[in-house]
Amino acid sequence: MNRRTPRLPSWLPIDPYILALIGTVVLAAILPASGTAADVAGGASTGAIAFLFFLYGARLSTAEAMDGFKHWRLHLTVLICTFAVFPLLGLVARGLVPYILTPQLHSGFLFLCLVPSTIQSSIAFTSIARGNVPAAICAGSFSSIAGIFLTPLLAAALLGGNGGGFSADVLLRIGVQLLLPFVAGQLLRRWIGGFITRHRKLLGRVDRGSILLVVYTAFSEGMVAGIWHQVTPARLGALLGAEALLLALMLALTWYGAKRLGFDRADRIAIQFAGSKKSLAAGLPMASVLFGAQASLAVLPLMLFHQMQLMVCAVIAKRRSRDAEEESRAVGTVSREAAAAVR
């Protein structure tokens, strides 16, 4: 008798990259870099962050971005959700300190609310749900561009000393490690854009490998500093509960709020998936620049939220797809009945 290999439910998308991130955290916990190794890892992490933002700039097509402004109401709605509503909820969550969240975990929770939206997963889920895919592409791209400038500024303004404040050192690191490489990538796109496109898969692996290096460095610093003793299982469970509530609020707001604003179903789908997500790829290197040795605790809420949003949005996207199929069948049935009546 043949036995099937046990498989995870199709609605439970355990991203292999999340497993790699977890493995990296475990490695940092068991073998944290210290001394000279920490200096080498820190230097490599700094270079990796700069390279990441150089690639972000080189990949961005200015012409495509300008074309996307035609649907400006949708993009503005997503930007407001990402950089206004989310941060407001993060500030409200300050009321959970110290009863549910520690001050350090709240800083990470608030930072999570400041990072830009995702691009890839927003597009994928919008496509599955039969939404406005071009709008999702542009909305995610605009959010990523805006986040390069807005996230560090919002973090400095709202997190104060926990995020580095508006010190000259932090602003210099933001300029050198984030903005300067991004601008350089944009300026050189004319000559290297073709190479970037042809080697998209390889450079995607470089992207992810660079982020793993940033994670290892940040969590190593956290282990050496002993900050992980501040996170108990109860606090971790409370953090997950707070993030579940945050995600539920944003999913409901983007769906029903977009309806009140007069958007059609396809646009509402794009707004919901682009406006309720947060980018792990953009947030991790930014946290490393902004938080330094405290980056490991700062990115923990973002890592947990990232996997949570994938799992929940996968379920929603498939449900929206089924709704669209049923609606299409119903319309087809009515059309056939009307045609039969005419005959």
C-alpha positions as CSV (number, residue, x, y, z in Angstrom):
1,M,0.0,0.0,0.0
2,N,1.4,3.4,-1.0
3,R,1.7,5.9,1.7
4,R,1.6,9.6,0.9
5,T,4.3,11.8,2.3
6,P,2.8,14.1,5.0
7,R,2.5,17.7,3.7
8,L,1.7,21.0,5.2
9,P,-1.8,22.4,4.4
10,S,-1.8,24.4,1.2
11,W,-3.1,27.4,3.1
12,L,-0.1,27.4,5.5
13,P,2.7,28.9,3.5
14,I,5.9,28.4,5.6
15,D,8.3,30.5,3.6
16,P,11.6,28.6,3.2
17,Y,13.4,31.9,3.7
18,I,11.7,32.3,7.1
19,L,13.2,28.9,8.0
20,A,16.6,30.2,6.9
21,L,16.2,33.3,9.0
22,I,15.2,31.2,12.0
23,G,18.3,29.0,11.4
24,T,20.4,32.1,11.3
25,V,19.1,33.3,14.6
26,V,19.8,29.9,16.1
27,L,23.3,30.0,14.7
28,A,23.8,33.4,16.3
29,A,22.5,32.1,19.6
30,I,24.9,29.1,19.6
31,L,27.9,30.7,17.9
32,P,27.7,34.5,18.2
33,A,30.4,36.5,16.6
34,S,32.6,38.3,19.2
35,G,35.9,40.1,19.3
36,T,37.7,40.2,15.9
37,A,35.0,38.0,14.3
38,A,32.4,40.5,15.4
39,D,34.3,43.4,13.8
40,V,34.7,41.4,10.5
41,A,31.0,40.5,10.6
42,G,30.0,44.1,11.3
43,G,32.1,45.4,8.4
44,A,30.7,42.8,6.1
45,S,27.1,43.7,7.3
46,T,27.7,47.4,6.6
47,G,28.9,46.6,3.1
48,A,26.0,44.2,2.5
49,I,23.4,46.9,3.5
50,A,25.0,49.4,1.1
51,F,24.9,46.9,-1.7
52,L,21.3,46.0,-1.0
53,F,20.2,49.6,-1.4
54,F,22.4,50.0,-4.5
55,L,20.5,47.2,-6.0
56,Y,17.2,48.7,-5.0
57,G,18.1,51.8,-6.8
58,A,19.4,50.0,-9.9
59,R,16.2,47.9,-10.2
60,L,13.8,50.8,-10.1
61,S,12.6,51.9,-13.5
62,T,11.9,55.7,-13.2
63,A,9.6,55.5,-16.4
64,E,7.5,52.8,-14.9
65,A,7.2,54.6,-11.6
66,M,6.0,57.8,-13.4
67,D,3.4,55.8,-15.3
68,G,2.0,54.5,-12.1
69,F,1.0,58.0,-10.9
70,K,-2.1,57.7,-13.2
71,H,-3.8,55.8,-10.4
72,W,-2.7,58.3,-7.7
73,R,-5.7,57.9,-5.4
74,L,-5.0,54.2,-4.9
75,H,-1.3,54.8,-4.3
76,L,-2.0,57.7,-1.9
77,T,-4.3,55.5,0.1
78,V,-1.7,52.8,0.4
79,L,1.0,55.3,1.5
80,I,-1.4,56.8,4.1
81,C,-2.1,53.3,5.5
82,T,1.6,52.4,5.5
83,F,3.2,55.6,6.9
84,A,0.3,57.2,8.8
85,V,-2.2,54.7,10.1
86,F,0.3,52.0,10.9
87,P,2.5,54.4,12.9
88,L,-0.5,55.8,14.7
89,L,-1.5,52.3,15.8
90,G,2.1,51.8,16.9
91,L,2.0,54.9,19.1
92,V,-1.3,53.8,20.6
93,A,0.3,50.5,21.5
94,R,2.5,52.4,23.9
95,G,-0.4,51.9,26.3
96,L,0.6,48.2,26.4
97,V,3.8,49.1,28.2
98,P,4.8,47.7,30.7
99,Y,1.8,45.4,31.3
100,I,2.0,43.5,28.0
101,L,5.1,44.7,26.2
102,T,8.4,45.7,27.5
103,P,9.7,49.2,26.4
104,Q,12.2,47.4,24.1
105,L,9.6,45.2,22.5
106,H,7.4,48.2,22.0
107,S,10.2,50.0,20.2
108,G,10.5,47.0,17.9
109,F,6.7,47.0,17.5
110,L,6.7,50.7,16.6
111,F,9.5,50.2,14.2
112,L,7.6,47.4,12.5
113,C,4.8,50.0,11.9
114,L,7.2,52.4,10.2
115,V,8.8,50.2,7.5
116,P,7.4,50.2,3.9
117,S,5.1,47.7,2.3
118,T,6.2,44.5,0.5
119,I,6.3,44.2,-3.3
120,Q,6.6,40.5,-4.2
121,S,4.0,39.1,-1.8
122,S,1.5,42.0,-2.4
123,I,1.7,41.3,-6.1
124,A,1.4,37.5,-5.7
125,F,-1.6,37.7,-3.4
126,T,-3.3,40.3,-5.5
127,S,-2.9,38.1,-8.5
128,I,-4.3,35.0,-6.7
129,A,-7.3,37.1,-5.5
130,R,-7.9,38.4,-9.0
131,G,-7.3,42.0,-8.1
132,N,-5.6,44.9,-9.8
133,V,-2.0,43.6,-10.3
134,P,-0.5,46.6,-12.1
135,A,-1.8,48.8,-9.2
136,A,-0.2,46.4,-6.7
137,I,3.1,46.6,-8.5
138,C,3.1,50.4,-8.5
139,A,1.8,50.7,-4.9
140,G,4.5,48.4,-3.6
141,S,7.2,50.2,-5.5
142,F,6.1,53.6,-4.4
143,S,6.0,52.4,-0.8
144,S,9.5,51.0,-1.0
145,I,10.8,54.2,-2.5
146,A,9.1,56.4,0.1
147,G,10.3,54.1,2.9
148,I,13.9,54.6,2.1
149,F,13.4,58.3,3.1
150,L,10.5,58.2,5.4
151,T,11.2,55.1,7.6
152,P,14.6,56.5,9.0
153,L,13.0,59.9,9.6
154,L,9.9,58.5,11.3
155,A,12.1,56.2,13.4
156,A,14.3,59.1,14.5
157,A,11.3,61.3,15.3
158,L,9.0,58.7,17.0
159,L,11.6,56.4,18.7
160,G,13.8,59.1,20.1
161,G,16.8,57.7,21.9
162,N,15.8,54.1,21.2
163,G,16.1,54.7,17.5
164,G,19.2,56.9,17.6
165,G,17.4,60.3,17.5
166,F,18.4,63.1,15.1
167,S,22.0,62.8,16.0
168,A,24.6,63.7,13.4
169,D,26.1,60.2,13.6
170,V,22.7,58.5,12.8
171,L,21.9,60.9,9.9
172,L,25.4,60.3,8.5
173,R,25.0,56.5,8.6
174,I,21.6,56.8,7.0
175,G,23.0,58.9,4.2
176,V,26.1,56.8,3.6
177,Q,24.6,53.3,4.0
178,L,21.1,53.8,2.6
179,L,20.5,57.0,0.5
180,L,23.9,57.3,-1.2
181,P,23.9,53.7,-2.6
182,F,20.3,54.0,-3.7
183,V,21.0,57.2,-5.6
184,A,24.1,55.7,-7.1
185,G,22.1,52.7,-8.3
186,Q,19.5,55.1,-9.9
187,L,22.3,57.0,-11.7
188,L,24.0,53.9,-13.0
189,R,20.8,52.1,-14.0
190,R,21.2,53.3,-17.6
191,W,24.4,51.2,-17.9
192,I,23.8,48.3,-15.6
193,G,20.0,47.9,-15.9
194,G,20.3,45.2,-18.5
195,F,22.8,43.2,-16.4
196,I,20.5,43.5,-13.4
197,T,17.5,42.2,-15.4
198,R,19.4,39.3,-16.9
199,H,20.8,38.2,-13.6
200,R,17.7,38.8,-11.5
201,K,17.6,35.3,-9.9
202,L,21.3,35.4,-9.0
203,L,21.1,38.9,-7.5
204,G,17.9,37.8,-5.6
205,R,20.0,35.2,-3.9
206,V,22.6,37.8,-3.1
207,D,19.9,40.0,-1.6
208,R,18.7,37.2,0.7
209,G,22.2,36.2,1.6
210,S,23.0,39.7,2.5
211,I,20.0,40.0,4.7
212,L,20.9,36.7,6.5
213,L,24.3,38.3,7.2
214,V,22.7,41.4,8.6
215,V,20.5,39.2,10.8
216,Y,23.4,37.1,12.1
217,T,25.4,40.2,13.0
218,A,22.5,41.9,14.8
219,F,21.5,38.8,16.8
220,S,25.2,38.1,17.6
221,E,25.5,41.5,19.1
222,G,22.3,40.9,21.0
223,M,23.6,37.6,22.4
224,V,27.0,39.2,23.4
225,A,25.2,42.1,25.1
226,G,22.8,39.7,26.9
227,I,19.6,41.5,25.9
228,W,17.8,38.2,25.1
229,H,17.3,37.6,28.8
230,Q,14.6,40.4,28.6
231,V,12.3,38.3,26.4
232,T,10.3,35.6,28.3
233,P,7.9,33.2,26.7
234,A,5.0,35.1,28.2
235,R,6.2,38.4,26.7
236,L,6.7,36.6,23.3
237,G,3.1,35.3,23.4
238,A,1.8,38.8,24.3
239,L,3.8,40.3,21.4
240,L,2.2,37.7,19.0
241,G,-1.3,38.7,20.3
242,A,-0.6,42.4,19.8
243,E,0.6,41.8,16.3
244,A,-2.4,39.6,15.4
245,L,-4.7,42.5,16.6
246,L,-2.6,45.0,14.5
247,L,-2.9,42.8,11.4
248,A,-6.6,42.3,11.8
249,L,-7.2,46.0,12.2
250,M,-5.2,46.9,9.1
251,L,-6.9,44.1,7.0
252,A,-10.3,45.3,8.0
253,L,-9.5,49.0,7.6
254,T,-7.9,48.6,4.1
255,W,-10.8,46.5,2.8
256,Y,-13.8,48.3,4.2
257,G,-12.2,51.7,4.1
258,A,-11.3,51.3,0.4
259,K,-15.0,50.5,-0.2
260,R,-16.1,53.7,1.6
261,L,-13.7,55.6,-0.6
262,G,-15.4,54.3,-3.8
263,F,-12.8,51.8,-5.1
264,D,-14.0,48.8,-7.0
265,R,-13.3,45.2,-6.0
266,A,-10.0,44.8,-8.0
267,D,-8.6,48.0,-6.5
268,R,-9.8,47.1,-3.0
269,I,-7.8,43.9,-3.2
270,A,-4.7,45.7,-4.2
271,I,-5.1,48.2,-1.4
272,Q,-5.7,45.5,1.2
273,F,-2.6,43.5,0.3
274,A,-0.3,46.4,-0.3
275,G,-1.6,48.5,2.6
276,S,-1.6,45.9,5.3
277,K,1.9,44.4,4.8
278,K,5.4,45.3,6.0
279,S,8.7,44.5,4.3
280,L,11.2,42.3,6.1
281,A,13.8,42.8,3.3
282,A,13.7,46.6,3.7
283,G,13.2,46.6,7.5
284,L,16.1,44.4,8.5
285,P,19.0,46.5,7.1
286,M,17.3,49.7,8.2
287,A,17.1,48.4,11.8
288,S,20.8,47.5,11.7
289,V,21.7,51.1,10.8
290,L,19.2,52.7,13.3
291,F,19.4,50.5,16.3
292,G,23.0,49.2,16.3
293,A,23.5,46.6,19.1
294,Q,19.8,46.7,20.0
295,A,18.8,45.7,16.4
296,S,18.1,42.0,17.3
297,L,15.2,43.0,19.6
298,A,14.0,45.7,17.2
299,V,13.6,43.3,14.3
300,L,12.0,40.4,16.3
301,P,8.4,41.9,16.0
302,L,9.0,42.5,12.2
303,M,10.1,38.9,11.7
304,L,7.1,37.5,13.5
305,F,4.7,39.9,11.7
306,H,6.1,39.0,8.3
307,Q,5.3,35.3,8.7
308,M,1.9,36.0,10.2
309,Q,0.9,38.3,7.3
310,L,2.0,35.6,4.8
311,M,-0.2,32.9,6.4
312,V,-3.2,35.1,6.9
313,C,-3.1,36.8,3.5
314,A,-2.7,33.5,1.8
315,V,-6.1,32.4,3.3
316,I,-7.7,35.7,2.4
317,A,-6.4,35.6,-1.2
318,K,-7.7,32.2,-1.9
319,R,-11.1,33.1,-0.4
320,R,-11.3,36.2,-2.6
321,S,-10.4,34.0,-5.6
322,R,-13.2,31.6,-4.8
323,D,-15.6,34.5,-4.4
324,A,-14.6,35.8,-7.8
325,E,-15.1,32.4,-9.4
326,E,-18.6,32.0,-7.8
327,E,-19.5,35.6,-9.0
328,S,-18.3,34.8,-12.5
329,R,-20.3,31.6,-12.6
330,A,-23.4,33.4,-11.3
331,V,-23.1,36.1,-14.0
332,G,-22.6,33.4,-16.6
333,T,-25.7,31.5,-15.5
334,V,-27.8,34.7,-15.6
335,S,-26.5,35.5,-19.1
336,R,-27.4,32.0,-20.4
337,E,-30.9,32.2,-18.8
338,A,-31.4,35.7,-20.4
339,A,-30.3,34.4,-23.8
340,A,-32.6,31.4,-23.5
341,A,-35.5,33.7,-22.6
342,V,-34.9,35.8,-25.7
343,R,-34.9,32.7,-27.9
